[in-house]
Amino acid sequence: MIMLTKRITISERGFDRTDAAVMSTLEVMNDWNQMVTTLDRLEQMMHHAA
């Protein structure tokens, strides 16, 4: 079993930044899942169009 923290620090500029945003881990995972699902659908659409 994997335990994740409730909050995650995110920065587009790199690790250990003081200007990083703090977000809910669940929110980040949900956003990531939506992005991967959307990219998968796009890949399938492109494959069928070829």
C-alpha positions, 0 to 999 in steps of 0.5 A: 500500500502506498501512502501519499501526503494530503498536499503537494507542492508544485512549481513550473520552475523546479524543485524546492522553490519558495514560490511553488503552489500547494495543492491537494494531492487528490486534485493533482491526481484527478487532473493528471488522470483527465489529461492522460485520458484526453491524450489517449482519446486524441491518440486513438482519434489520430490513429483512426483518421490515418 
